[in-house]
């Protein structure tokens, strides 16, 4: 089942069908969805909470970072 958020979305051809990264529900990628890539504000806030709680992070590679700890210590 695809989530359509407004009546005008029924007249708009979706650019793609994606899965909500939080709950996995299929939804149409429409510019009228203020929460994309999420299906709802709830899923958007759940994701934000995971980042805030540091349950999610962007992996780093110290060998390829532009700035090192030594650079930070100099300032």
N, C-alpha and C positions, 0 to 999 in steps of 0.2 A: 504494500500500500504506500502511495506517495502522499506526502503532506503538502497541501495547497493552502496558503495562508489567507488569501483574499479572493474575492470574486473576480477581480481584474486579472489575477494569475491564471484563471481558467482560459482567458483570451490570449495570454502570452505564452509563446513556445519556450520552454525551459532550455537554457544553454546546456545543461547536463543534469543527470540524476546522480546524486551523491548520497553517502551515508553520513548521518550526524556523527561526528567524532566521539561524542559522549555516550549516546544511547544506541547508535547503530541504525536508527530509523531512516528509511529511504526518503529523500526529499528532493524537490526540484530546485536547482540553483537559479534563483530569480532575484533580480535587483530589488524587488519589493520586499524581500525578507530582510529585516534589519538585524537579524541574529546570525546570518550565514557566516560560517559554514554550519552553524548549529541549527537545530529544528525549532528551538524555543529559547526564551530568556532563561528558563530553568537550566537547560543544558549548558548555556553559555556561562552562567554563574557557577555551576558545578566545576567546569573547566578552569575558570578563573581562581576558584578556591583551591584547586589542586596545585596550580602554579604558586599561589600565595603560601600554601603550606609546604612548599618545596618538595612535593611529591612528583613534580615534573621539572625537568631542566634541559637545557641545551647542552649536549656533550661538548667538552673542550679537549683539545689536544695541545698540551703545553709546548710540545716541540714545534708547533706551527702557529702559535699565537704571536701577534705582533708585539705585545707588551709582556714582559716577564715580571716576576716578583722583584727582581733587582731594580728594574725600572721604577717600580712603585716605591721602593725603599729610598731611592734617590731624591724623591720630592718631598 
